[in-house]
Amino acid sequence: MKIRTKISLSIGLLLAIITLLGAYAAHTTERSKRNTENILADNYNSVKYAQKMLWSIHNLETDSLLALATFSENLALQQRNISENAEDKHTAQLEKQFNTYRTAPSKANLIALSETINMIILLNGNAIEKKSEIATNTAHQALILMIVLALLCFVVAVCMLIKIPQTLTNPIEKLIEGILEISNHNYDKRLRFDEKSEFGEVASSFNNMAEELAQFQQSSMARIISTKQYLEIVINSIDEPIIGLDSEKNILFVNKTATAILNIPSEKMLKKSALDLSLSNDLLRRLVKGIDSKVDDEPLKIYTNDKESYFDVHYLALPEDSGIVIMLNNITRFKELDNAKTNFISVISHELKTPISAIMMSVKLLKDNRIGAINDEQSALAQSISENSDRLLSISSELLKMTQVEAGVLQLSPKITKPIELINYAIGATRVLAAKFECNIEVQYPETIEKLFVDSEKIAWVVTNLLSNAIHYSSDNARIIIGAKEVDNKIEVYIKDFGKGIDSRYHKTIFDRYFRVPGTKVQGSGLGLAISKDFVEAHAGTIRVESELGCGSCFIISLPKN
């Protein structure tokens, strides 16, 4: 007999017993339900009506009309709810006694009514007790029968539990053993089962699979080895350092350039924990630490090949979080070009100051009437030369400041400074400009405020630059607010105008070098805000803008307290 037939017969017998048990349980439950309903529907209601009639008798003296009405109502209900022998006789007697009392009220009649009502209550109480006993006996019989059927189900289930696993265990264990051998790359494993059994086809399929895997292994192993060697050659031929880590941060591969800058032989790195190796290697520790953030704005400076080199670090996640590849892009050449550009700008800016100053001095002499009078056209031309010279001198100064920041030679001379001193300096420096555009500058300053420890010259330059911008971007007769306040552990100096405002898309980019908001008509180099940001950040502070189109702008400088 096949295993399927054995299982079907066993489960069929068990199912039949369970069905019989369920049907009998349902029948028994229905009988118990009917008995309970009979008790509740008939006897319990009669007791309830009788109790209400007794209540009416006790309340005849206090509210006779309500009591008589309640008695009549419950008497009528009792007459329609007669379910026990002799209950109709007592009910008819109760009706007769009630009519007698209504025609001739007396205490004797009330006592007779009470006795008859108590007889009805006693009669229905005995019926409830009897029916409850019957229901209990029925439930007990049903329980015994269900226990017998449950034991029968238990016996059948135990037989199935013992027999069926024995029938299935041996072939399944052999199948599992074969699967484990295949998973361990032992493709010579074969299964032997009776061809007439259900596992005959399984064994045949398993053997075919094992044979095909063995053939595939033989044909693909050489291809895999060849591909691995090819990838190793490609990775080692790349000049940029590359390190591959798995999900546990173990090193999968590393090229020669990476081993050179790490100063660790490849044989001591492969299949080793990068966390363990980083304990004794600062550069590797720095690279592993950056895996979580995966971004690094600052280039990595490494001393290799007897010179300083700069690298951008990139982290590439492998599919399904199976690992990560660390790539270092050598940007030394671009860094050198950038430094050369900075030096060039610094030299040019410095050299331009002398001729520009000479031009400005010459223009000043031309405009001096003591040398000789000039006509209106000549005066306008001299004024244009003077304005352009001022602009060239301002741009040169800004370029010099920018190159100082880029070169890392920005010198700070901090001292204790009151915020109001910075504000007054900026107002004084822009007084002529404010008068030209007829701007009204308001100062908001608290009575008490902490002092700052900053380079007052540079921070005053920043405040002056922001106030100058506010004047330029405001209309005539505009209102500008400049002030300071304490916020947590910071001092904030703010300059607020009520001009057209700045689009939120440009709130961060306006601090980039040479950036100007599209549509801006005011001339400028695009360096003022960038230099301001560098100056403020050199003091461990921040600068930001709060602005909406049509609502003006507010530039806020946040600096630590003294």
DABEL-V992981 format. One record per pair of residues at least 6 apart in sequence whose ideal C-beta (glycine too) atoms are under 7 Angstrom apart, sorted by the first residue. I is the first residue (numbers start at 1). GAP is how many residues later the second one is. Records with the same first field share a line. If there is no record, write none. Layout:
BEGIN
I: GAP  GAP
END
This chain:
BEGIN
2: 196
3: 164  165  195
4: 194
6: 161
7: 157
10: 146  150  154
13: 143
14: 139  142  143  146
17: 132  135  136  139
18: 135
20: 129
21: 125  128  129  132
24: 121  122
25: 121
28: 110  114
31: 107
32: 103  106  107
35: 96  99  100
36: 99
38: 93
39: 89  92  93
42: 39  41
43: 40  81  84  85
44: 84
45: 36
46: 32  35  74  78
47: 74  77  78
49: 25  28  29  32
50: 28  67  70  71
52: 18  22
53: 18  21  22  64
54: 60  63
56: 11  14  15
57: 53  56  57
59: 8
60: 7
71: 27
75: 19  20  23
78: 13
79: 12
82: 6  9
84: 39  40  43
86: 37
87: 33  36
90: 26  29  30  33
91: 29
93: 23
94: 19  22  23
97: 12  15  16  19
98: 15
100: 9
101: 8  9  12
171: 22  28
174: 17
175: 16  27
178: 11  13  28
181: 8
182: 7  28  31
187: 23  26  27  30
188: 26
189: 21
190: 17  20
191: 12  15  16
192: 11
193: 6  7  10
194: 6
235: 7  18  20
236: 19  20
238: 17
239: 18
240: 17  87  88  89  90
241: 14  16  17  20  87
242: 13  16  83  85
243: 8  11  15  83
244: 8  9  79  81
245: 6  7  29  78  79
246: 6  76  77
247: 74  75  76
249: 24  25  26  39
250: 21  22  23  24
251: 18  19  20  21  23
252: 71
254: 12  15  16
259: 6  7  10
260: 44
261: 22  41  43
262: 19  21  22
264: 13  17
269: 8
274: 10  14
275: 13
277: 7
278: 6  7  10
283: 19
287: 26  39
290: 6  23  25
291: 24  33
294: 21
296: 17
299: 11  12  13  32  36
300: 10  11  13
301: 7  9
302: 7  9
309: 21  23
310: 21  22  25
311: 17  18  19  20
312: 17  19
313: 13  15
314: 13  15
315: 9  11
316: 8  9  11
317: 7
318: 6  7
342: 61  64  65
345: 54  58
346: 54  57
349: 47  50  51
350: 50
352: 40  44
353: 40  43
356: 33  36  37  40
359: 26  30
360: 26  29
363: 19  22  23  26
365: 6
366: 8  16
367: 15
395: 130
398: 127  129  130  133
401: 130
402: 125  128  129
404: 6
405: 129
410: 128
412: 43  126
413: 42
414: 39  40  41
415: 41
416: 35  37  146
417: 34  35  37  39
418: 33
419: 30  33  65  72  74
420: 25
421: 35
422: 34  37  38  41  71
423: 20  40  59  61
425: 35  39
426: 34  37  38  41  56
427: 14
429: 35
430: 34  37  38  41
433: 35  38
434: 7  37
437: 34  37  39
438: 38  39
439: 32  35  39  41
440: 39  40
441: 39  41
442: 37  39
443: 39  40
444: 37  39
445: 38  39
446: 39
449: 35  37  42
450: 36  41  111  112
451: 111
452: 39  107  110
453: 109
454: 85  105
458: 77
459: 76  80
461: 74
462: 70  73  74  95
463: 30
465: 63  67
466: 29  66  89
467: 15  28
469: 59
470: 10  25  27
471: 9
472: 50
473: 24  26  49
474: 6  23  24  25
475: 24
478: 19  20  21
479: 19
480: 17
481: 15
482: 13
483: 11
484: 7  8  9
485: 7
489: 71  72
490: 68  69  70  71
491: 68  70
492: 64  65  66
493: 64
494: 60  61  62
495: 60
496: 56  58
497: 55  56
498: 54
499: 53  54
500: 49  50
501: 46  47  48  49  50  51  52
502: 8  15  43  45  51
503: 46
506: 11
507: 38  40
509: 6
510: 7  19  35
511: 18  19  22
512: 18
513: 13  14  17
514: 12  13
515: 11
516: 8  10
532: 11
533: 10
536: 6  7  21
539: 20
540: 20
541: 16  17  18  19
542: 16
543: 12  14
544: 12
545: 8  9  10
546: 8  10
547: 6  7
END
